[in-house]
Amino acid sequence: MVHYADGRPIGDLTLRTLAMPSDANAAGDIFGGWVMAQMD
């Protein structure tokens, strides 16, 4: 992966995944396991 001189990666977002309300807990936070499952 190519980076800018200050360390930021160069690139474009290619995929956007939305979490549904059923994927959140009572406080509205997304469970970390859900995030990891999306990357797997």
Legacy VTK file of the C-alpha trace (Angstrom):
# vtk DataFile Version 3.0
C-alpha trace
ASCII
DATASET POLYDATA
POINTS 40 float
0.000 0.000 0.000
1.287 3.457 -0.873
1.320 6.161 1.816
1.717 9.923 1.920
4.884 11.261 3.562
2.953 11.800 6.827
1.779 8.156 6.904
-1.764 8.501 5.548
-2.701 5.790 3.036
-3.542 6.771 -0.532
-6.726 5.274 -1.940
-10.471 5.401 -2.296
-13.219 3.767 -0.285
-14.420 0.800 -2.320
-17.021 -0.764 -0.039
-19.424 0.659 2.512
-21.296 -1.617 4.908
-24.098 -0.291 7.085
-24.832 -1.755 10.482
-28.493 -2.268 11.244
-30.028 -1.310 14.604
-30.207 -5.019 15.466
-26.378 -5.122 15.276
-26.037 -2.567 18.095
-26.378 -2.915 21.848
-28.763 -0.852 24.021
-26.292 2.082 24.057
-26.162 2.141 20.238
-22.588 0.833 20.023
-21.642 -1.727 17.382
-20.183 -4.951 18.789
-16.524 -5.440 17.808
-17.188 -9.015 16.716
-19.626 -7.728 14.098
-16.932 -5.440 12.699
-14.424 -8.292 12.538
-16.996 -10.577 10.895
-17.481 -8.009 8.139
-13.736 -7.988 7.402
-13.491 -11.780 7.391
LINES 1 41
40 0 1 2 3 4 5 6 7 8 9 10 11 12 13 14 15 16 17 18 19 20 21 22 23 24 25 26 27 28 29 30 31 32 33 34 35 36 37 38 39
